[in-house]
Amino acid sequence: MKTKQKIYAMVFALSGALFASCSEDSDLDIIGEGDVRIGMGVKLKNSGVAGARILNAGLVVQSGFIQIKKIELETEGVDENGNKFEKEFELKFKEIKKIDFNRFDSEVDFFINIPSGNYEEIEFKIDLIDNRKEPSIQLDGTYTYQDGRTVPMRFQVFGDDDDDFDFEVELEADDDDLFFLNGVNNPLALFQIDAKGWFTKVGSFELETADLTDGVLLINKDKNKSIYRKVETRIKDSTDIELKLN
């Protein structure tokens, strides 16, 4: 199995991997109907060092969360009679799904059930939303100044900045072939958030001179706006992920 990235005007920067044989957990949310159970997990990208260091500028991302409103599926494939089909599903949790993550967390966060069958493509659209006065996306970490001082860092994206945020993930077979999914080998889609990529346009001087709010380097639509706009643009211009099966 392999992954292949493809450039789109997306609003969430992710990379992913697909693994066979996902363990089930009755305590986790299960949405959708069908005998194929796809495990979904979210974590920070592991840069190979402690935290995710940005531009060697002292910024380290350690944890965060996203809040999911709903998941829309668009599927294409061939039925048992050899006829091509296209189906759409809208899957909702009983309440807004908040997923906390860090770079060590590779566990399943929830499951999606879909019917078994021969698929050409499955596209996931994950809609994010603010909830209970918390943002759609939040990153937490630290910033270490050049003089050695360290302060907490918090980056927030609120959905009302430019409607609700969302991102898309595509799963498709190599060379336009079909892939068969059933209830025997349930896949796991693990999505790694590339926080490092979000801050690539932010320079050390901007971080060194950023305003603090109650001792915190807070970055959102109201605080340190120039940094926020650069990161927001990077999120929207980043890549989506096309998961491909050999």
Secondary structure, DSSP 8 states (H G I E B T S, - for coil): -EEEEEEEEESS-EEEEEES-----TTSEEEE-SSEEEEEEEEE---SSSSEEETTTTEEEEEEEEEEEEEEEEEEEE-TTS-EEEEEEEEEEEEEEEEEEETT--S--EEEEE--EEEEEEEEEEEE--BTTB-SEEEEEEEE-TTS-EEEEEEEE-GGGSS--EEEEEEEEGGG--EEE-SSS--EEEEEE-HHHHTTT--HHHHHT---BTTBEEESSSSSHHHHHHHHHHHHTEEEEEEEE-
